Amino acid sequence: MIVFIIMLILSMISIPLIYHLFNKTGLKILFILYYLLSVIFLFKNVNVFNIDFSIMIVPYVSILSIIYIFTEKLNIKDMKKNIFMVSSYILFIIILIIMFLLYSQSVTDLVTTNLNQMLSKNILLLVLYSIMTVISFYSTYKIYNIIKKSSDVLFINISLTTILIGFIDCILFNIIVNIGIIGLDAAIKLGLGNYLFKIVLSIMFIPVIYYMINRRKSL
């Protein structure tokens, strides 16, 4: 729980701070760091108030917040470049994981051996997560723009987008990757927990997104 709170506070502070210091480039680097954190914490599930969820939801929502900011501040051409960059980066991570699994370590290299075993056991999770994030990021961008045509209220636009996409990146994803490991009931419970916390965190990040969008300084 402490790790969850610390990550949440740092994430909410880091977006405006990094942008103030390094502009658009800083947000892109932060995007990559958040993605790496989401992958690392993908394996860590916690239970708070009898609700199961993954800690990766904090950096994941942070990534989505940056996408909302880019969507509002960048033109279509620059946004397409960013989507291509993100897709290429995620593909690069998948290739690195596969290369690492193919690497033949020495007998005495226990660290690499243990890491290789962990990746081997969770290769499906990592690959599906990479595919899911590409679908989720693009869908978030498209659906947010569709909703924005009918509403000028940021709270409504982000909340509706989060609710709709959450069925894919939280519930459906967790059922697919966990049903054979922890069973259907537990997988649904974990998916619903992530879904709930994604909605709550997305609402908490709205003031940060609003502040960034209404800054006079352009990306």
C-alpha positions as CSV (number, residue, x, y, z in Angstrom):
1,M,0.0,0.0,0.0
2,I,2.9,2.4,0.8
3,V,4.5,1.7,-2.5
4,F,1.2,2.4,-4.2
5,I,0.8,5.7,-2.5
6,I,4.4,6.8,-3.1
7,M,4.1,5.9,-6.8
8,L,0.9,7.8,-7.2
9,I,2.2,11.0,-5.6
10,L,5.4,10.8,-7.6
11,S,3.5,10.2,-10.8
12,M,1.2,13.1,-10.3
13,I,4.0,15.5,-9.5
14,S,6.4,14.3,-12.2
15,I,4.3,15.1,-15.2
16,P,4.1,18.9,-14.8
17,L,7.6,19.0,-13.3
18,I,9.3,17.1,-16.1
19,Y,7.4,19.1,-18.7
20,H,8.5,22.3,-17.0
21,L,12.1,21.2,-17.1
22,F,12.4,19.4,-20.4
23,N,9.2,20.3,-22.5
24,K,7.8,17.7,-24.9
25,T,11.0,15.6,-24.9
26,G,10.7,15.2,-21.2
27,L,7.2,13.9,-21.5
28,K,8.2,11.4,-24.1
29,I,11.0,10.1,-21.9
30,L,8.6,10.0,-19.0
31,F,6.2,8.0,-21.2
32,I,8.9,5.3,-21.8
33,L,9.9,5.2,-18.1
34,Y,6.3,4.7,-17.0
35,Y,5.9,1.9,-19.6
36,L,9.0,0.1,-18.2
37,L,7.6,0.6,-14.6
38,S,4.2,-0.8,-15.7
39,V,6.0,-3.9,-17.2
40,I,8.0,-4.4,-14.0
41,F,5.0,-4.1,-11.7
42,L,2.9,-6.2,-14.0
43,F,3.8,-9.2,-11.8
44,K,2.9,-7.5,-8.5
45,N,-0.7,-7.8,-7.3
46,V,-1.9,-6.4,-4.0
47,N,-5.1,-6.5,-2.0
48,V,-6.5,-3.3,-0.6
49,F,-10.0,-3.2,1.1
50,N,-10.5,-6.7,-0.2
51,I,-10.0,-5.5,-3.7
52,D,-7.3,-7.2,-5.8
53,F,-5.4,-5.1,-8.3
54,S,-2.0,-4.8,-9.9
55,I,0.4,-2.0,-8.9
56,M,1.1,-1.5,-12.6
57,I,-2.1,0.5,-12.8
58,V,-0.4,3.6,-11.4
59,P,2.3,4.0,-14.1
60,Y,-0.3,2.8,-16.7
61,V,-2.8,5.5,-15.9
62,S,0.2,8.0,-15.9
63,I,0.9,6.9,-19.5
64,L,-2.7,7.5,-20.5
65,S,-2.6,10.9,-18.9
66,I,0.3,11.8,-21.1
67,I,-1.7,10.6,-24.1
68,Y,-4.6,12.9,-23.2
69,I,-2.2,15.8,-22.9
70,F,-0.6,15.0,-26.3
71,T,-4.0,14.6,-27.8
72,E,-5.0,18.1,-26.7
73,K,-1.8,19.9,-27.3
74,L,-0.4,18.3,-30.5
75,N,-1.7,18.4,-34.1
76,I,-2.7,15.2,-35.9
77,K,0.6,14.8,-37.8
78,D,2.7,15.0,-34.6
79,M,0.3,12.7,-32.8
80,K,0.6,10.1,-35.5
81,K,4.4,10.3,-35.2
82,N,4.1,9.7,-31.4
83,I,1.8,6.7,-32.0
84,F,4.3,5.2,-34.4
85,M,7.1,5.9,-31.9
86,V,5.2,4.1,-29.1
87,S,4.4,1.1,-31.3
88,S,8.0,0.8,-32.4
89,Y,9.2,1.1,-28.8
90,I,6.9,-1.7,-27.6
91,L,7.9,-3.9,-30.5
92,F,11.5,-3.3,-29.6
93,I,10.8,-4.5,-26.0
94,I,9.2,-7.7,-27.3
95,I,12.2,-8.4,-29.5
96,L,14.6,-7.8,-26.5
97,I,12.6,-10.2,-24.4
98,I,12.7,-12.9,-27.1
99,M,16.5,-12.3,-27.6
100,F,17.0,-12.6,-23.8
101,L,15.1,-15.9,-23.7
102,L,17.3,-17.2,-26.5
103,Y,20.5,-16.2,-24.7
104,S,22.4,-19.2,-23.3
105,Q,23.8,-18.1,-19.9
106,S,26.7,-19.8,-18.1
107,V,26.0,-22.3,-15.3
108,T,27.3,-19.9,-12.6
109,D,25.2,-17.0,-13.8
110,L,22.3,-17.5,-11.4
111,V,20.9,-14.0,-11.8
112,T,20.4,-14.4,-15.5
113,T,19.1,-17.9,-15.0
114,N,16.4,-16.8,-12.5
115,L,15.4,-13.9,-14.7
116,N,15.3,-16.1,-17.7
117,Q,13.0,-18.6,-15.9
118,M,10.7,-15.7,-14.7
119,L,10.4,-14.4,-18.3
120,S,9.8,-17.9,-19.7
121,K,7.0,-18.5,-17.3
122,N,5.4,-15.1,-18.1
123,I,6.2,-14.8,-21.8
124,L,2.5,-14.9,-22.7
125,L,1.7,-12.2,-20.2
126,L,4.4,-9.9,-21.5
127,V,3.6,-10.4,-25.2
128,L,-0.2,-10.0,-24.6
129,Y,0.5,-6.9,-22.4
130,S,2.5,-5.3,-25.2
131,I,-0.2,-6.0,-27.8
132,M,-2.9,-4.8,-25.4
133,T,-1.1,-1.5,-24.7
134,V,-0.8,-0.7,-28.4
135,I,-4.5,-1.4,-28.9
136,S,-5.4,0.5,-25.7
137,F,-3.3,3.6,-26.4
138,Y,-4.6,3.9,-30.0
139,S,-8.2,3.2,-28.9
140,T,-7.9,5.8,-26.1
141,Y,-6.8,8.4,-28.6
142,K,-9.6,7.6,-31.1
143,I,-12.4,7.3,-28.6
144,Y,-11.4,10.4,-26.6
145,N,-11.5,12.4,-29.9
146,I,-14.9,11.0,-30.8
147,I,-16.4,11.8,-27.3
148,K,-14.8,15.3,-27.4
149,K,-16.8,16.2,-30.5
150,S,-20.0,16.0,-28.4
151,S,-18.6,17.3,-25.1
152,D,-16.2,20.1,-24.0
153,V,-16.1,18.9,-20.4
154,L,-12.7,17.2,-19.7
155,F,-14.0,15.2,-16.8
156,I,-16.8,13.7,-18.9
157,N,-14.4,13.0,-21.9
158,I,-11.8,11.2,-19.8
159,S,-14.2,9.4,-17.6
160,L,-16.2,8.0,-20.5
161,T,-13.0,7.0,-22.4
162,T,-11.7,5.3,-19.3
163,I,-14.9,3.4,-18.7
164,L,-15.1,2.2,-22.3
165,I,-11.4,1.2,-22.8
166,G,-11.3,-0.4,-19.3
167,F,-13.3,-3.4,-20.6
168,I,-10.4,-4.1,-22.9
169,D,-7.2,-3.2,-21.0
170,C,-8.4,-4.3,-17.5
171,I,-11.2,-6.9,-17.5
172,L,-10.7,-8.7,-20.8
173,F,-6.9,-8.6,-20.6
174,N,-6.7,-10.0,-17.1
175,I,-9.2,-12.8,-17.8
176,I,-7.2,-13.9,-20.9
177,V,-3.8,-13.9,-19.2
178,N,-4.9,-15.3,-15.8
179,I,-7.7,-17.7,-16.4
180,G,-5.3,-20.6,-16.8
181,I,-3.2,-19.6,-13.8
182,I,-5.5,-18.4,-11.0
183,G,-8.9,-19.5,-12.3
184,L,-11.8,-17.7,-13.9
185,D,-13.3,-16.2,-10.7
186,A,-10.0,-14.8,-9.4
187,A,-9.1,-13.5,-12.9
188,I,-12.4,-11.6,-13.1
189,K,-11.9,-10.3,-9.6
190,L,-8.4,-9.0,-10.5
191,G,-9.8,-7.5,-13.7
192,L,-12.6,-5.7,-11.9
193,G,-10.1,-4.5,-9.3
194,N,-7.9,-3.0,-12.0
195,Y,-10.9,-1.5,-13.7
196,L,-12.1,0.2,-10.5
197,F,-8.7,1.6,-9.7
198,K,-8.1,2.7,-13.2
199,I,-11.3,4.8,-13.1
200,V,-10.5,6.2,-9.7
201,L,-6.9,7.1,-10.7
202,S,-8.0,8.6,-14.0
203,I,-10.3,10.9,-12.2
204,M,-7.5,11.8,-9.7
205,F,-5.2,12.7,-12.6
206,I,-7.8,15.0,-14.3
207,P,-6.6,18.1,-12.4
208,V,-3.0,17.4,-13.6
209,I,-4.2,16.9,-17.2
210,Y,-6.3,20.1,-17.0
211,Y,-3.4,22.1,-15.7
212,M,-1.1,20.8,-18.5
213,I,-3.7,21.4,-21.2
214,N,-4.3,25.0,-20.2
215,R,-0.7,26.0,-19.8
216,R,0.1,28.8,-22.2
217,K,3.4,27.1,-23.1
218,S,2.9,25.0,-26.2
219,L,4.3,21.5,-26.7
